[in-house]
Amino acid sequence: MQETNRTEISTLGEFGLIKHLTENIRLKNSSTRYGVGDDCAVMEYPADKQVLVTSDLLMEGIHFDLTYVPMKHLGYKAAMVNLSDIYAMNGIPHQMVVSIALGKRFCIEDMEAFYDGLKMACEAHEVDIVGGDTTSSLTGLAISITCIGEADKDKVVYRNGAKETDLICVSGDLGAAYMGLQLLEREKAVFNRCRKHTGTKKQKQQRDYTKPNRTLAEKSIY
């Protein structure tokens, strides 16, 4: 989270924050009839298409660690885990709804960074952000995203459709994300050990500083 140029969310309020984060969004898909700004988004899909809907919930401390994950990276990740589900069904993503629960330690600049990452993913895949919600949280940051897409009725790929001799195709560097996570966790552990050692040493110095005075007082009594 950013510490400089901090602007409290309370200066805008819930609806002001949503407007601030979404005011520059431009709709790209013909299936999006109406986006952010009303009680519901409005979508219209062709009759020859299947509508695909997926949702993912990300919880701080379970799915991400803000010790080493920048808010912009988190926004990008939150979008991509939903887009990948649509692609896995052989579909094309078109709309996204974003809901966030956050505590007072977050500021407007944090949310701007999060939405920068979110928009980066959506622009790369031509997805419209059409709505969402924000609320307060007492237990850390929570992110819930729903993605809507389409696929040809006869080309939807289901998990239960896999058969023997089918090809399994993957993209990217297998294991790279896990390796990166292990490196980050290792560095976090080193940081925590150093911080603990520094704190212990400081406490010891404070005890050593006060100990002679107590000793002299005791000697003066006896």
C-alpha positions in Angstrom: 0.0 0.0 0.0 1.2 3.5 -0.8 2.3 5.8 2.0 2.8 9.0 0.0 0.1 11.2 -1.4 -2.5 9.5 0.8 -6.1 10.5 0.3 -8.7 8.9 2.6 -11.5 7.1 1.0 -14.0 8.8 3.3 -13.3 12.1 1.3 -15.2 10.6 -1.6 -17.6 8.0 0.0 -18.7 4.7 -1.5 -20.5 6.1 -4.6 -17.9 8.8 -5.1 -15.1 6.2 -5.1 -16.9 4.0 -7.6 -17.4 7.0 -9.9 -13.8 8.1 -9.5 -12.5 4.7 -10.4 -14.8 4.0 -13.4 -15.5 7.4 -14.9 -13.0 6.9 -17.8 -14.1 3.4 -18.8 -15.1 3.1 -22.4 -17.3 0.2 -23.5 -16.0 -1.9 -26.3 -18.5 -4.8 -26.8 -21.7 -4.6 -28.7 -23.2 -7.1 -26.1 -22.8 -4.4 -23.4 -26.0 -2.3 -23.7 -25.4 -0.3 -20.4 -22.5 -0.3 -18.0 -21.6 1.4 -14.7 -24.1 4.0 -13.5 -27.4 2.3 -12.7 -28.7 -0.4 -10.4 -27.8 -3.1 -13.0 -25.7 -3.5 -16.1 -27.6 -4.4 -19.3 -26.3 -7.0 -21.7 -27.7 -8.6 -24.9 -26.3 -11.7 -26.4 -27.1 -13.3 -29.8 -29.5 -16.3 -29.7 -27.0 -18.6 -31.2 -24.5 -18.1 -28.4 -24.2 -19.7 -24.9 -23.6 -17.2 -22.1 -20.7 -18.1 -19.8 -20.5 -16.8 -16.2 -17.7 -17.3 -13.7 -16.8 -15.9 -10.3 -13.7 -15.9 -8.1 -13.2 -14.6 -4.6 -9.8 -13.6 -3.4 -9.0 -13.1 0.3 -6.0 -11.3 1.8 -3.8 -13.8 3.6 -5.2 -16.7 1.7 -4.9 -15.9 -2.0 -2.4 -13.0 -1.9 0.0 -11.3 0.5 0.3 -7.5 0.4 3.7 -7.7 2.0 5.1 -8.3 -1.5 2.2 -8.0 -3.9 1.7 -4.4 -5.3 -1.9 -3.3 -5.7 -1.5 -2.9 -9.4 -0.3 -6.5 -9.8 -3.1 -7.6 -7.6 -5.7 -5.9 -9.8 -4.2 -7.6 -12.9 -4.2 -11.0 -11.2 -7.8 -10.6 -10.0 -8.9 -10.0 -13.5 -6.9 -12.8 -15.2 -8.0 -15.6 -12.9 -11.6 -14.9 -14.1 -10.7 -14.4 -17.8 -8.9 -17.7 -17.8 -12.0 -19.5 -16.7 -13.9 -18.2 -19.7 -11.1 -19.1 -22.1 -10.9 -22.6 -20.5 -14.5 -23.2 -21.7 -13.5 -22.1 -25.2 -15.3 -18.8 -24.8 -14.6 -15.1 -25.2 -14.9 -12.8 -22.2 -16.8 -9.6 -22.6 -17.9 -8.1 -19.3 -16.7 -8.0 -15.7 -18.3 -7.0 -12.4 -15.9 -6.0 -9.5 -16.8 -6.0 -5.8 -14.3 -5.1 -3.1 -14.4 -5.0 0.7 -11.6 -3.0 2.2 -10.4 -1.6 5.6 -9.4 1.9 6.7 -5.7 1.3 6.1 -6.4 1.5 2.3 -6.6 4.9 0.6 -7.8 6.2 -2.8 -4.3 5.8 -4.3 -4.3 2.1 -3.4 -7.6 1.6 -5.2 -6.4 3.6 -8.2 -3.4 1.3 -8.4 -5.6 -1.8 -8.1 -7.9 -0.5 -10.9 -4.9 0.3 -13.1 -3.9 -3.3 -13.1 -7.5 -4.4 -13.5 -8.0 -2.1 -16.5 -4.7 -3.2 -18.0 -6.0 -6.8 -18.2 -9.4 -5.8 -19.4 -8.0 -3.6 -22.2 -5.7 -6.3 -23.4 -8.6 -8.7 -23.7 -11.3 -6.2 -24.7 -13.5 -6.7 -21.6 -15.9 -4.1 -20.3 -16.0 -3.3 -16.6 -19.8 -2.9 -16.2 -20.4 -2.7 -12.4 -19.6 -3.8 -8.9 -19.8 -2.7 -5.3 -17.6 -1.6 -2.4 -18.0 -2.0 1.3 -16.0 -1.9 4.5 -14.1 -4.8 5.9 -12.7 -5.5 9.4 -10.7 -8.6 8.4 -8.5 -7.5 5.5 -9.0 -7.0 1.7 -11.6 -9.1 -0.1 -12.1 -9.1 -3.9 -15.0 -10.7 -5.7 -15.1 -10.6 -9.5 -17.6 -12.0 -11.9 -16.9 -12.4 -15.6 -19.4 -12.9 -18.4 -18.6 -14.2 -21.8 -19.9 -16.1 -24.8 -19.2 -19.2 -26.8 -20.8 -21.0 -29.8 -23.4 -23.4 -28.6 -21.7 -26.4 -30.2 -18.2 -25.5 -29.2 -18.3 -25.1 -25.4 -15.6 -27.2 -23.8 -16.6 -29.0 -20.5 -14.3 -30.8 -18.1 -16.4 -34.0 -18.3 -15.8 -34.0 -22.1 -12.2 -35.1 -21.8 -11.5 -38.5 -23.3 -8.5 -40.8 -23.6 -6.0 -39.8 -26.4 -7.1 -36.1 -26.2 -4.3 -33.6 -26.3 -3.6 -31.5 -23.2 -2.5 -28.0 -24.3 -1.0 -25.4 -21.8 0.5 -22.0 -22.2 3.1 -20.0 -20.4 6.0 -21.3 -18.3 4.8 -24.2 -16.2 5.9 -23.8 -12.6 7.2 -20.2 -13.0 4.5 -18.7 -10.9 5.0 -21.2 -8.1 8.8 -20.7 -8.2 8.2 -16.9 -8.0 5.9 -17.4 -5.0 8.6 -19.5 -3.2 11.2 -16.8 -3.8 8.9 -14.1 -2.4 8.0 -16.3 0.6 11.7 -16.9 1.3 12.5 -13.2 1.2 9.5 -12.5 3.5 10.8 -15.0 6.0 14.3 -13.4 5.9 12.7 -10.0 6.4 10.6 -11.2 9.3 13.7 -12.8 11.0 15.7 -9.7 10.6 12.9 -7.5 12.0 12.5 -9.9 14.9 16.2 -9.9 15.6 16.3 -6.1 15.4 13.4 -5.9 17.8 14.9 -8.4 20.2 18.3 -6.6 20.1 16.6 -3.2 20.8 14.7 -4.6 23.7 17.9 -6.1 25.1 19.7 -2.7 24.8 16.8 -1.1 26.7 17.1 -3.7 29.5 20.9 -3.3 29.6 20.5 0.5 29.8 18.2 0.3 32.8 19.9 -2.6 34.6 22.9 -0.7 36.0 20.6 1.8 37.7 18.7 -0.9 39.4 21.9 -2.6 40.5 23.3 0.6 42.0 20.0 1.1 43.8 20.2 -2.3 45.2 23.8 -1.9 46.3 23.0 1.4 48.0 20.3 -0.3 50.1 22.5 -3.2 51.2 
